[in-house]
């Protein structure tokens, strides 16, 4: 008997003749495995009659695919061997591959552990650099200086702020065409007003000019939906007393500052009094990047001077 099996080579279908040797192979397996006198185990395992099995061995009948699989399983051979009589190939040994995979996985785990250790080590080095930088900044603050960015961060924790600026340029930028743009500190003032912080701005210089700038300041704050807060918590006054330098006096929420910005708190703690007050003098020039901190003992006298000026100043 001859079977036709379709194969494909170089993209062209070809037909390869393969002789079917089911009968001869099955008879050989029965004889070589010792079932020539007693075929009952085969019949029970495959579910066929003795006559049908004899017909299979004489190539007088073809078993179904299910019976073929059952016969191959019973004798422990492949379908190719059972049908075509081809010798069984050796069962591949996957042991070396498994050992290689295990070895590769072990190397990956080792590299991952090394990588994790490097990440931890780098994190520790970065943390050390941050601490060193913080100490350097602390030494700068130890000279009594404070940067605009640090003032901005500190002001975020204000409960109250009394400010006597040389002008309102940090909050309002006046344009030549009469319009105004938000200054560097307008955002933090608006946010603080929403949280209930109180502001008092004591202005000097030309009264009408300051009145015009205050009007623009109020408009810009109103754009942040804090109009009611401005009326309640933000006051402006003008004094005709001569003032040599601007100043700011903050009363801070120390607990929130410690929790949110511990390094910033540590940097300026020496300049805070027992009531959480911090004061600084505004630089009288545009070239410097620093304002001058007041010692903690000078903050309260400075506040008393501010209160005296505020009491005699006119409303804007």
Secondary structure, 3 states (H helix, E strand, C coil): CEEEEEEEECCEEEEEEEECCHHHHHHHHHHHCCCCCCCHHHHHHHCCCHHHHHHHHCCCCCCCHHHHHHHHHHHCCCHHHHHHCCCCCCCCCCHHHHHHHHHHHHHHHHHHHHHHHHHHHHHHHHHHHHHHHHHHHHHHHHCCEEEHHHHHHHHCCEEEEEEECCCCCCCEEECCCCCEEECCCHHHHHHHHHCCCEEEEEECCCHHHHHHHHHHHHHHHHCCCCHHHHHHHEEEEECCCCCCCEEEEEEECHHHHHHHCHHHHHHHHHHCCCCCEEEEEECCCCCCCEEEECCHHHHHHHHHHHHHHHHHCEEC
